[in-house]
């Protein structure tokens, strides 16, 4: 079976790396394609030039190359309805259709779905004008959580400590800082607790858990500075114990899948629930309609089974026939090496030398790289995802940062405290 992965970031590199190990590629003579891919993905996939927004071109390529599975990595093509186009052409696709992808494409859509299904989440007000949003601030106590309604590459959330700060941020949002994504804004109550990520696979009917992780959104050590797309992650997130996982499934994930099916838009693919562990129980922060980035990288390092088989089962509605996914007990960690200036304007073109960074079993997933002649250089904000495994979070941290130290990237930076909460818990438990 031939497989096509759409995307060019660290998430897609991790997916390609794992899919390349599948029986469809290793034993059945299939070819793994990636579009547009990146230099790291070129080591495990055939790169092709293909614009995911050109649906006709994607379908034509799939027909020409007898593609048996399309994996849509990023959120924008899902919200654009590429999944529907491929399904209509009888091409199996891993990822939801346009309406189901609104779980990520519109914060207001998700909040209203939570209202209908009685899913625990933060209180909110949906605002369509700047004046309405400023007035809505009085509904909540600071700090204020301000979210651009649409897709903003993981950067459309502002935590405002004061009313004046919130008003300035709202002026930026409605003034076009996040483009069309900020045409509407959702203001939420601030939830106190610890965040964690839960993943589930579904074919629209059957739901199976697919691992936990904890991301680090703030740019600086100690969870300081502005939000980013993610500066590092580890898996499993043991703070999400069996009891909390069961609660998440029963109160959040199962009702969501039922709601989408009830309204004629069954959700197929991976459902990524960002959670807040509060004193009142688990609450939904937001949904993503694809794998998290960089959470995907640590999940793929731990996954034992054949990823292609699970993805195809989601696409074809046969997930109930699959065994429950199995993950290694060890911890995986990834550290994002970003270009200076990120999450603002990143410094592009910086030279990168990977050296012996993968010598001890680590894996460097390329997130924002390109080739300048023979030289690997930075081409984005998040540039590399250095990933390794260990028997516990501390051991995974030590292995990961040892690999980071082997990378020469003078114009880059990274957080030095990924996994600090879990490591602290491990030390307390002895």
N, C-alpha and C positions, 0 to 999 in steps of 0.2 A: 504493500500500500504506500502510495506517495502522500506526503504530508506537507502542507504549507503553513508556516507561521508568519503572521503579519506583525511587524513592529521592529524597533531598532534599539531598544534599551536593555538594561540589565535584567529585567523580568523576562524579556524574550530570549536573551542569551541563556538564562537558566532553563527556560522551557525547551529550547533547542538542545541544550546539553543533555537533558533528561530524555527527550523524545528520541534522540540519536541512539539511545541505549535500548529502545523498544524493539520487540521481535519483528515488527513490520519493517524496520530499517535494517537491523542486524542479521535477521535470519530469512526474511522473505524478499530481499532484494529491492525494497522500496527506496525512494529518494526523499530526503528531507530538504525542502526549500525554505528560504527566509527572505522576506521582502520588507523594507530594503536591507535589513540586517546591519551588522557592524563588523569590524575586523575580528573580534573575538568569535562571533557566530560563524565566520567563514571557516573556522577550524572544524565545525561539526555539521555545517549545512551548506547547500549551494545557494549563493546569494543571487537574487534577481531584482531587476528594477520594476517596481509595481506600485502604483499609487492606490492606497486603500480607499480613497474617496472616489475613485473611478470604478464604480461597481461593475460596469460592463467589461472593463479590462480585467478585473479580478476573475469574473466568471469565465471569460474567454481563456485565460491562462489555466484555470482549473480544468476546463474541458480539454484543452490541448494536452495538458500533462497528466491527465487522468488522476487528479487529486482526490484521494479518498477521505481526507479530513482537513478542514481549515481551522486553525487556532488563531483567534483574534486576540492579540495581546493587550493593546491599550484600549481605553474607554471610548475615545472619540469615534472610531468606526462603528462601535456597538450602538452608541446613541444616534449615529447617522443612519442606522438601519441596514448595515451591510449583512448582518446575520439573516435578516428577512430575505434579502436578495439572493443569498446563497441557498437558503432553504427552498426558495421558490424554483431554483434551478436544479433541485435535487442533489445538492452538494452538501454532505454532512458538515456541520459547523459547530465548534465548541464556543459557545457564547450566546447570550440572550438576544432576542429581537428588539426592535426599537422601543416598543412600548414597555417591555419588561426592563430594559436598560434605563428607563427613567428612574429606577430606584437609585441610580447614581447621577443620572443626568439632571434631576431636579430635586433639590432638598425639600421643596414644598410638597412635591408629589409623594415623597417618602413619608413625610410627617402626616399627611392626610391619610395615607394608607395605614400608618400606625394607629391613628384615631379610629379608623373603621375596624381594625383587628384587635384593638385594645392591647397593643404592644407597648411595653414600658419604654419611654424615651423622655427627653427634656421637654418642658413646656416651651411654647414658641408663639411667635406672631409672624405672619407672612406679610411682607410690605412691598408695595409696588411703586411707591413714590418716596422721595427723600423726606418730605414733610411728615408723611405717615410713619416712616421709620423713626424719626426723631421723637415723635410723640409716643411711639411704642416703647421707648426706653424706660418710661415711667412704670411699665408693667413689671420690670425686673430690678433686682438689686445688683450692683456691680460685684464682680467683673461681668461684662457683657460679652456674649458670644455672637459674633456677626458672621453670617455665611452668605457668600454670593450663591444664588440659587442654582446656577448652571455650572458647567465644567470650567475649572480654573487651574488645571494641572497641579492639584494638591495645595495650592497657595491661596485659595479664596476664603480662608477662615482668619478672622482677627479676634483676638481676645483683648478687649478694651478694659483697662483698669478703672476708668472714670467715665462720667457722662461726657465730659469735653472730648476725651480721647475717642469715645464711641461716635460722637457727632462728626469729628474729623474723618474717621474711617468711613462712615456712611457717605460723607460727601465725596470721598475718593471712589467708593464703590459705584454710586449712582453717577459719578462723573466720568466713568469709563475705565477705571484702573484695571478691571478684570474683563473689559470688553462686554460682549453680550451676556456673559455669565452673571454680571452684576446688574442686569436690568431689573431683576427682582432680588430682594434680600430677605433672608429668614433670620430673625433675632431669637436667640434661645436663652433659657436660663442656664447659668453655669452649674455644671454637675461636679460635685466633689468626689474624688475617688481615684483609682488607678485604671489606666486604659489598657486594653488588650485586644488582640485580633483573633477572630474565630472564622474558620473557613469550612464551607460545606459544598459538596457536589450535589447537583440535582438534575434530573431529566424532566422536571416539571411535575413529577409525582413522587418518586422515591428521593429521599434525602439521606446522604451519608456524611458524617463528619470527615473533614480533611485537614485536621491539624490546627494548632494554635501558634501564635507568635506575639511578640511585643516589639513595636516599632518605636523609634525615637525621632519625633518630629522637629523639635527645636534644633536650631543650627549649632548651638554652643554647648559645651560641657555643663553639667548640672541642669540640663533642660532650660537653658537661657537663650535669649535672642528670638528672632522671628521664626515662624513655622516654615518648614520646607516640605518637599515631597517625601522626606525620610532620610535620616543620616545613618541608619543602621538598625539591625533587628536581630533577634535570636528566637529560636524555637527548640523545644516547646515552651510556652508560657505557663509554667507550673502553677502560677497564681490562679489560672483557670483550672481548678481541680474538677474531678468527675461530677461533683454535685453542681458546680456552676455551669459546666458543659451541658448537663441534662436540663438545667434551668434555661439556658440559652436556646437550646433546641425547642423545648416545649413552649416557651413564652414569646420567642422572637422569630426563630427561623421557620419552624413548621407553620405558624400562622401566616407568615409572609408568603411562603410557597402556595398555601391554600388560597390566599387572597388573589394572587396573580392568576392562578388557574381558574378561580371562580369568575374573574372578570375577563376571561378569554385571552389572556396573555401569559401562558405558562412560561415560567422562568427555567431556562436550560443553561447549564454551565457551572461556573463557580460563583457562589454567593459569599461575599466577604463582609462580615459584620464587624464594624468597629464598636467596641463595647466599653462602657464605664462600669466599674465594679464599685457600686455605692453602698451606703449603709442600708439602703432600701432594697437591695438586690441588684441584679444585672440590668442595665439599661442600654438601649441602642443609641449610639452616637450618630452613626451614619452607615449607609451601605455603599459598597463598591461592586460593580458588575463584572469585575475581572480580578485576577490575582493582585495582591498588593505588591508594591515595589518600594522597599527591598524584601518584604516578607516572602515573596515567591522564591527567592534565592535560597533561603534557609529551609523552606519546605521541600524544595527539590533535592537538597543535599540529604535530607532525612528519609525521603520516600523510597520504599523498597520495591514496590510493584512496577508494573508496566504502565506508564502514564498514558500512552496512546490508547490502550484498551479502555481505561476509565473515561477518557475524553470522548471516545467514539460511543461508548455506552450512554453518556449524557446526550449526545447528539441524536442517537437513534432510539432513545426511550427504553433502554434495556439495563439500566443501572441496577435494578433489583436482582439481576442475574449475576452480578459481580460480587466477589468476596469483599469484606470490609477492607479499606485501604490500610496498609501496614507501614509504620514509620519506625526508624531506628530509635532506640531509647536514648542514645547520646544527644547532646545539645549541639545545634549548629548556630553559628554566629556570622553575621556579615557586617563589615564596616565600610561605609561609603567614603570614598576619597573624592572630594569635590574640588572644582576650580575656584580659586580665590575670587571673591565677589558674589558667589552664590549665597543666598537665593535671589540676590539682585542681578546685576549684569555680570556674568561670569567671564573670567579671563580665558579666552580660547587660544588654541595653538601651542599650549605648553607641552614640551617634550615629555614622553613617558618611557621609562625603561623598566620592564617587569622583572628582569634579573632572575633570581632563583625563588621568586615568591611562591611558586607552586611546588617546590621541592619536597615539602613535608606533608603532602596530601591536601593542601589548601587549593582553592579554585578562585581565580580572578575572573569575575563576570564583567564584561565591558558594558558600560551604561551610556557613555557619551564620548566615544573615540572615533577617530578616522585616521587614515594614512596620508602623510605628506611625503610623497615619494616612498622612501624606505623607513621613514620615521613615524612611529605611533604618536599621535598628538591628541590633546583634549579638544572636544568639539561641542561640549555641553556643560551644564551646571554640575550635575552628578556624573562623574567620569568613570569610576571603577567601583565594583563591589567585591571587596576581598573577603572570602568566605572560608571557614574551616569548622571542623568538628572537634568535640572533646567529651569526656565522660560526664562532665557537668558544665555549668555555665562558666565557671572560673577557668577550667581547662580549655573550653572553647575560646574564651577571651584570649588566653595566653597564646594559643595556636594562631588565632586570627591576627593579633597585633604583631606576632613574629613575622607573619607573611607581609603585613603592611610595611614593616620596617625594611623589607627587602625590595620594595618598590621605590624607584627613583622618580619623583614627580614634584619638582621644585615649586611649581606654580599651583600646587594643590594643598588642601588641608583636610583634616578629619577630626571627629570627636574621639576623645581618648577614654570615654567612660561608658561605652555601649554595654548594656546588661547590668548596670550598677545596682539596680533594685534587686534583681534576682540573686546576684552575687552576695549582696548584703544579707538576704534571707538565708542563703546557703551557709554563710559564716555564722549566723545566729543559731542555726540548727546543728552546727558542728559537723 
